[in-house]
Amino acid sequence: MRAWRQLVALLQMSLGSFEGRLGPSLVTVVGAACVVGVLVSMLSMGAGARLEAENGASPDRAVIETSAEWVGGTIPKQQAGIIENEPGIRRDSEGKPMASGVSLNIITTYKQGDDSRISVPVVGVEPEYLRIVPELKLTAGRMFRPGMHELIVGKTRYTEDRDMAVGDRIWLRGDEWTIVGHFEAHGMTNSILLTDALTLMSATRSNSFYRILVTVDPAGGFARLRRALKADPTLHVELKHEAQANLDDARDITHLLDFISYFVGAVMAAGATVGAVNALYALVDQRRREMATLRAIGFGGGPIIIAVLIESMLMALPGAVLGAIAAWALFNGHHISPVGVAFDLAVTPKLAVIGIVWALSMGLLGGLMPALRSARVPVADALRAV
C-alpha cells in the first residue's frame, strides 16, 4: 500500500476512535485554548497601540525630524524658519506656510483611583498648528495664550488623571502652569497636553524644536518637499508621512508590549506542550496493539509518525479557535492606558492567525516524541506488551 493511502487510513481510524480518547484529547484542547487566549489578548495591546498611532494621522500631513544618523535630535529655530519656507508645503489663505515647530517636555502625573505615577508629554506648538490639525476641538475652557504658562489637556488626560480640570495647576520646570481648556482630537493626540512652543522652549531653556509638522500640497507636495530638503546640504533632516512618524514614535511601546506577550505566551506554551506530550504518550500506549497490528500488515513508520503529528495538531486546532474567540469577546475594544498613552485593545484577524499557528506549533512539538515512539517500537515487542 502506498504511503499516502496508509496515512489516509491511519487518520480515518484515529478520527473514528476519537470518542474513546476524549479525556486525553481535552487536555490538549484546553491547554491550547488557554495559551492562545492569553497570547492573543496580550498581543492586542501592541496592535491597539499601533492602530491608535495610525488613527490620528492624515495623508496630507508630514513630519520633518532630524536624520537617524545625525547626533543631536533637534531642529534649531533658525533652521526651522528655512524649512518652513521650502517648496511643497501648502500655504493658508493668508499665504503663510502651514507648518508648525513642535517642542516636547515630559512631566509626571497621577492616575485617578490608584494614584499610580505616569509620564505624560507636554507638547509645544506654534499658532499655525490649529490650521494643520483642524480635527482638534476645544470641549471646555479656552485656548492657551502665547507667552503665558497655560495649557490645554487632551481627553484621555482629563478623564483618567488627577488634577486635570480647567483651572487646575501643574508644576513644570519649577513653575506653576494653569490648565485653561480641554480638547478632543484623533489618535494619541488625546493623550498629551498642549501649550505654546516658544513659551515651553523658554521654560525649558531650549532653542530647538523636536520636529516640524507640515501640511503638504496634495499634488506632489510630499515629493517636492523631500527633494528640497535633500538638496540643502545644511539640513540634516528627513521627511516622513505622519502615519509612519506616529508608528515610529509608538515603536518602543509596541515592541515592549509584544515582547511581554510572546514571553508569557512561550512560558504558557511550554507548560501546555508538556501536558500535550503526556496526553499523547497515554494515547500511544492505549493504541499499542493497534499500532503493532498495522506494522505487522505492512504499514510503514513514516505514515504512522505523520498521522500522529496531524492528530496532535488537529486536537490543538479547536482550542486555538476557542481561545481566539474568547480573547475577542472579552478584550477587543477594551480601553487601557498602561504607560501614559491610552488606546483600545484590538483583537485583529492577524492576531487570531498568529494564535492558531502558535497552537499548531505546540501540537506539532507535543506530538513529535510520541509519534517517534509509536513508529519505533518493534512489532514483536509491541505485541508482547499488550
N, C-alpha and C positions, 0 to 999 in steps of 0.2 A: 504494500500500500504506500502511495506517495506520502511525503512528509506533510503536505498541506491538507491532505484528506485525513491523516492521523490527527492533525491539530484540530480540524473541524469536529471530528468525532469526540475528541477529548473535551472540547468546550461544550458540546451538547450534553455530555454526561455530567460535567460539572454543574451546568445550569439546571439540569434536570433533578439533581440531588440537593439543590440549594436549601430546601425546607428542612432537611435533616441536619444542616450545618448552620442553623440560624444564629445560635448563641455566639460562636466564634466570629461569624461574619459581622454581627452587630458591634463587636469590639472595634473592628476596622472602620465601620461606617461612622460610629460615634466619635472615634478619635479624629478621623478626617474632618468631620463637621466642626468639631471644636477648634482644630488648628486653622482651618480656612476661615471660620467666623472671626476668630481673633485677628488673624493676619489681615484680612480684607478690611475689617473695621479700623485697624490701626493705620493701614496704608491710606485709608480715606482721609486722614488728617493731611498728609502731604498732597494728595490730589485736590482736596478742598483749598489748600493754600495756593496751589498753582492756578486753580480756576478763579480764585478771588483776585490774584495778581493780574490776570488777563482781563477780568471783568471791567476794571476801571479804565482800560486802555482805549484810545481812539486811533483809527487808521490815519487820521490827519495830523496826529501829534508825533513828535520825535524828541529824543533826549540826546543832548550833547554832553559828554563827560570825558575826562582825561583817558588817554590810551592806557591799556593794561601795563605796557612796558615803561610808562613814564612815571617816575617817582614823584610823589607829591600829592596826587589825587584830587587837586582842586584847581579851579579856573580863576585866576586873578581878575578883579573888576575891570582892569584896563583891557585885558584880552576879551572879556565878556562883551564889552562895548563893540569891539571889532566883529566878533562872531555874530552878534545880533543884527548886523547890517549886511551879512552875506546873502548872495542870491539864493532863491529857493524858499526863503521864509515869507509866509504870507503877511500882508500888511492890512491893518484895520481901516475903517472909513476915514480916519484922520491921517493915514499914511504912516503910522507907527508900526514897526515890525512887531509881530505877535510872538514875542519872546520874553521869557522871564528867568532871571537868575534865581537859583534855589539854594538857600543855605540850610544847614542842618545842625541840630543840637539834641542831645538825649537827656531826658530828665527821668526821675523815679516817681511813680505814683503808687497808689494803693487800691486794690480791688475792693469792691463793696462786699460786705459779708465776712469774708475770711481774712481780710486785711493783708493779703499777700502782696509783696512788692513786685512791680513790673517796670520795665524800661519802656518809655514812650518817646517817639520822635517829635520834636518841635521843629517845624519847617517854616523857614522864612521865604517869602515870595515878593516879587515886585508887582506894581499895580496892574500890569498887563496880564497877570496870571488869571484873573477872573474872566477875561475875554477868551483866553486859551482853554479854560475849563468851565464852559458855561453850565455844565450839569451841577456844579456846586451851588447849593441854595441855602440861604440862611433860614433856620427854623425858629430861632428865638434871638432876641437882642439885636445887636447891630454889628457892622463890620469894624475891624480894628483900624486905628488911625496910624499912619506913618509917623515915626518919631516918638510914639508913646509905647509904654510897656503894657501892651494889650494883646489878647489872644482870642481866637475863636476855636471852638472844640468840636471835633467830629462826633458823629452819632454814637459810635462804639465807646468812645471815652466817656461821654457824659451819661451814658446809660449803664456802664459797667464799673466805672471808677468812682472813688470818693472825691468830694470837694471839686467837682467839675460843673457846678451850677453857674448860671450867669450871675456875676457879682463876686464869685469866689476868687481867692488869690492863691497863686502858687509861687514857689521860690525858684528862680532861675539865675544862676551865676551870682548869688548873693543879693539879688533884688527881688522885690515883690512885683509880679505881673498879674494884671486883672483879666479875668475871663469876661468878655463883653458880648459874646454871641455863641450860638450853636449852629452847626451846619450839617447837611447831609450831602453825600456825593456817591460815587460808584467805587467799588473795589476797596482796596486798602487805604484809600484816602480818608475813609471814615475812621481810621484808627490813629489819626495824627492831630496835632494842634498846629494852627496856622497863625503866623504873625508877619509883620513887615520885615523883609530881608535885611535892609540896611540897619534897622534897629537891632535885630538879632546879631548881626555881624559886629556892631559896635559893642554890644553887651559881652560878646564872646571874644572881643579883641581880634577879630578876623578880617582879612581884606580879600577873601576869595569866596567864590561860590562852589558849592558841592557839585552842581550840574546846572545845565540850562535847558529849560523846557520850551519847545517851539511848536508852532503850527506851520506846517509846510504847505506850499501851493499844491492843489490837487493834481495839476497837470505836470508831472515830472519834477516837482519841487524837491522831493527827497533825494533824487539822484543828483540834481544840480547842487544842492547844498553839500552833499558828500564830496563831490568833485572840488568844490570851492574850498572846503576845509582841508582836503588832502593837498591841494595846490599851494597852500600857505605854509612855508617851512617853519614859521614861528609858532604855529599852533600844533600842540601835541594832544589832539582830541580825536574822538571817534563818534560817529553818529549811529544811533540805534532807533528802531521803531519803538514806540512807547511800550508795547506789549512785551518785547524782548527785554527791554530795560527793567520792567517790573518783575519779569521772571528771574532775571539775574539778581535783583535785589532780594527776592524770596528764596534764592537757591540755598543759602546756608540753613534756613529754617526747614525747607523741604528735605534737604539731604539728611539733616539730623533726625527728622521725623521718620523718614524712610529707613534709616539705619536702625533706629529703635524698633521699628515694626518688623524688619527682617530678622533682627537678633532675637526678639521674643518669639517670632514665628518659628525660627530654626530650633530654639530650645524646646518649644512645644512639639514640633515635628519629630525631634529626636525621641521624645518620650512616646509619642503616638506610634512611631515606627517600631520601637521595641515591642509595644503591645501588639502591633500587627504581625511581627515576626513570631511571637509566641502563639498567637491565634492560628497562624498559617502552619506552624510546626504541628500544632494539635490536629489540624485538618489533614496534613500529610500522614500523620501517624494513624488517623482513623481510616485512611484510604490505602494503607499499605497492601492489603490483599488485592484491591482493585488495580493498583499500580503494578504489582507483581504479575497479575494475570495479563495485563496489557503488554508488559515487557515480554512475557512468555510467548504471546501470539504475534510478536514482531514489531511492536511499537518502539520507535527509537527514543533515545534520551533527549534529543533536541526538541521534538514536538512536545514532550512532557514538560520540559523546562519552560518553553514559551507559553504553554497552556496555563501553567501555574502562575506565571507572571501576569498574563492577561487577566486571569481570575482575580488576582490580588488588586490590580488596578481597577477592575470593574466593581469590586467591593468598596474601593475608596471613592469612586465617582459619585454615588448618591449622597455620601456625606459631604463631599465638596459642594455639590449643588445646594444642599440644605444649609450649609454654613454660609455660602454667599447670599442666599435669600434672607437668612436671619440677620446678617450684617446690614443688608439694605433696609430691611424693615425696622430695625432698631436704631440705626445710626445715620442713615442718609438724611441730610438736611439739618442735622443736629448742630446747634451753634456753640462754638467754643472760642476761647481766647487764651491759648496756652502760653504765649511769650509776648504778650502785649499787642499782638496782631490778631484781630478777630476774623473768623471765617466760618463757613458751614462745611461740615463733613460731606464728602462726595464719594458715594459708592458707585463707581462707573463700570460699564461693561468690561473695560480693560482690566480693572481690578478683579472682577469676577473670573476672567480668563486666567489671570495670574494665580488666583486661589485654586482653580481647578487643576492647572498644570502642577502647582505645588503639591496638591493631594495625589495626583497621578504619580509624581516622582516618589512620594512617600510609599505608595503602593508598590512601585517598581523595586525600590530598595528593600522594602519589607518582605517582598516575595522572593528576592534573589536567592538567599541561603536555603529557604525551604524548597525552592524549585530545584536547586542543585542536589539537595539531599534526596529528593524524590526520584531523581534520574540516576543517581549513582549507586543506590542500593542494589546489590546483585540479586538476580531473580531468585536464586536458591535461598539466600539469606532472608529475603523478604517473605518467601513462602513459609520458611521455618518459624519466622517470628510471629505469624498470625495463627 
